C-alpha cells in the first residue's frame, strides 16, 4: 500500500512538471518547463490548494534517489581531464571564495538583525518600565 501511495504522489509531482512543460511550450518561454512546474507546485502548496501530505512520501523517495542522477554527469566529466586541470582549479577556487563571501554576508546580516531586534526589545522594556513608574 505504501508503494502505491509513493507512486501516486510521484505521479502528482510529474503532473506539475508536465503542466509546466505545456505552459513553457505554449507561451514559448525561456524558463524550463520543470521550473515552471516547480513554481506552480510551490504556489499550490503555499495557498494550501495541494496539501503537503499529498506529495510528502513521493518527494522524500525521489530525494533519496537524487544522488543517483548525478553519477552519469560525474562519469562524463572524467572524460575531460584536460579541462579539469586548470579550469577545474579555478572553478574550485571560485566556489570556495563565493562560499566564504556568502557565509560572511549571511553572518553579518544575522548579527545586524539580531542587534536590531535586541534594541527593539530593550526600547519596549524601557517604555514599559517608564509607564509603570509614572
C-alpha positions, 0 to 999 in steps of 0.5 A, spaced: 500 500 500 505 504 501 508 503 494 502 505 491 501 511 495 509 513 493 507 512 486 501 516 486 504 522 489 510 521 484 505 521 479 502 528 482 509 531 482 510 529 474 503 532 473 506 539 475 512 538 471 508 536 465 503 542 466 509 546 466 512 543 460 505 545 456 505 552 459 513 553 457 511 550 450 505 554 449 507 561 451 514 559 448 518 561 454 525 561 456 524 558 463 524 550 463 518 547 463 520 543 470 521 550 473 515 552 471 512 546 474 516 547 480 513 554 481 506 552 480 507 546 485 510 551 490 504 556 489 499 550 490 502 548 496 503 555 499 495 557 498 494 550 501 490 548 494 495 541 494 496 539 501 503 537 503 501 530 505 499 529 498 506 529 495 510 528 502 512 520 501 513 521 493 518 527 494 522 524 500 523 517 495 525 521 489 530 525 494 533 519 496 534 517 489 537 524 487 544 522 488 543 517 483 542 522 477 548 525 478 553 519 477 552 519 469 554 527 469 560 525 474 562 519 469 562 524 463 566 529 466 572 524 467 572 524 460 575 531 460 581 531 464 584 536 460 579 541 462 579 539 469 586 541 470 586 548 470 579 550 469 577 545 474 582 549 479 579 555 478 572 553 478 574 550 485 577 556 487 571 560 485 566 556 489 570 556 495 571 564 495 563 565 493 562 560 499 566 564 504 563 571 501 556 568 502 557 565 509 560 572 511 554 576 508 549 571 511 553 572 518 553 579 518 546 580 516 544 575 522 548 579 527 545 586 524 538 583 525 539 580 531 542 587 534 536 590 531 531 586 534 535 586 541 534 594 541 527 593 539 526 589 545 530 593 550 526 600 547 519 596 549 522 594 556 524 601 557 517 604 555 514 599 559 518 600 565 517 608 564 509 607 564 509 603 570 513 608 574 509 614 572 
